[in-house]
Every structure is written in structure tokens, then in C-alpha cells.
């Protein structure tokens, strides 16, 4: 992983050459009716602003939907090879591993792309493998257990618990009732998640504390962000769940906000950033990424997730961090594109 540096609030450099950019995205119509439909269909909230930004930056753009089918996609990319592909296909052909497989295809075709490498995508999509790698490197994550068949394992971590699918992203499967101290409620929820998603269910000790985000673009670390839960109604757990990202009429979406820069002392800020950068290096994540943390009452840091290719919609956390860095949205897109072309 390249050496990283913290952004120091400077304007972007002058415009570079114009490139032919393909925006590769999911077949959103084909994903309707799937679990977490809003997350899949909501990808347009990133696609359209990114397309508009690329045009403002004087690049040529083409939209390429996975709905065309794999043979036509390959033929299109080979017949008119783009300079770079902006890879936004998160659930290629309904497969949770499809994002990594499409990145691998682009590498086989020798086409530069904005995505993290296939191995990093596969590793980070699997929360259990991510935990294993981080723990091997001495990086803390919440204590956990796993249900592989929808039944509670014999040994559980300390309650309260939060349960989530092990192979999803975008907070799919994480509802407002994800946190509980009641074993019966946990049993019911784990059984429901397994029945719906047919994958291992991760059961973690819920870390009640402040939540932080470390954002990285290429070799630059963005200003640290914090999730502000202070305006949530008192009965709601302080978590970033599916509603807070995709259900716009809910209290979670309305009252969960990103604050950037995070109001923390410099020493704590630097410790969080160092830990995030170490996690990205351990998992071989390059490109643009976000690392999510919880800090407990003793100021111990616990990594919740490492997110390669996080949401780039203008209302998402990465855009907020880029704005604080003085980049604006076009500056964010410009730097993502520049790093992907430099990396080749």
C-alpha cells in the first residue's frame, strides 16, 4: 500500500487531460425485490452525480449496466476500450461476491479501474475473515460469535449483542432492533436473518460509545469524521443501520448525521487515523475506502468494518469528509480517477 499523508486543506491541481470513462453499475431494475432493495436501487444517487461530475471535469462518459449481460459487457469493453472504468457494480448479477469478480474481469482485460483489488474486496466483504486478519495484526474488533445455521452458538460474547449478516454491506440486515440483551430476542433475530439471507450471522458485543470514520483516497487521508446520534429519539439504539442510510422517512435517517472534522483532541485523532491506515494496509485495500470505529468507555478502539469502494453519493460520509478537506465533490471524483490511472 502506498505511503499515506493527511490532507492539508489545499485546492485541487489544474485540470488534467480528458479521458474516456465507463461507469459500470448494477442492473438496478433486476435487483428490485431483493433483500435491501433500497440500497441496490439507491446506487443511482451515486451514479448520476458522478457522471455529472466527470462531465464537469471534461471527461467523456459512458454508462454500462450489468443488465446488458456479461458477454455484451466484455465485447463493449474490448471493442472500445475505455481509459478507465468507474466501478460501481456492488452486487453483480445478484451475487454478493460480484463486485470483486467484476474488478477481476477488468484486471484480466487490463483496464484501469477505480475499485480496490479483487482480493481486498473479497476479504473485506467477509466480516469473519476481516476480523481474523485484523486480530492477527493486533487490531481490535468487538468480541464475537458466529451462527452458521441460524441457531445460537453455545458461547456468546458479553451482552448487549448486535447481530448482522457476515457477507453483506450497506448495512443490509441491520435493523433498529439489531441490539438486544435478551437471549430470546437474539435467538429470534439470528434465526430470521439466517432464514432470509442464508449466510453466517455475526453476533458481536455491542460497543456503546462514539463512532468514527477514517476516509482515504489514494494516498491521502481525509479529515476524521464522527457519527452524531445525539438527536435520535431516546428509545432508539445509537447505531448506523439500514434505515439511517436508505430509509429517508425514518428517524434514523433524519437524525443520524456525520460531523466532520470530529471534535476530538489531536492525539486521539491521530491514533484513530493510524489504526485505520494500519487496517487498510493489513487488508491490502487501495483506492478509496472508509474504516468505521467504535470507541468504548476506556477509549479502546474497535474496528466495526473496513469498506473498500464506500458510498460516494453527495450526501454520504466520504463526500462530507472531502468537503471538509476543501475538495468539493468534483475534487473527490478527480482524485479517485487520478489515483486509479496512476496505479494502472
Secondary structure, DSSP 8 states (H G I E B T S, - for coil): ----EE--S----------EEEEEE--TGGGTTSTTHHHHHTTHHHHHHHHHHHHHTT-EEEEEEGGG-HHHHHHHHHHT--SEEEEE-SSGGG-TTHHHHHHHHHHHTT--BSS--HHHHHHHH-HHHHHHHHHHTT--B--EEEESSSS--SS--SSSEEEEESS--TTTT--TT-EES-HHHHHHHHHHHHHHH-S-EEEEE---SEEEEEEEETTEE---EEEE-TTS-TTS-S---HHHHH-TTSHHHHH-EEEES----HHHHHHHHHHHHHHHHHTT--SEEEEEEEE-TT--EEEEEEEET---STTSHHHHHHHHTT-HHHHHHHHHHHHHHHH-
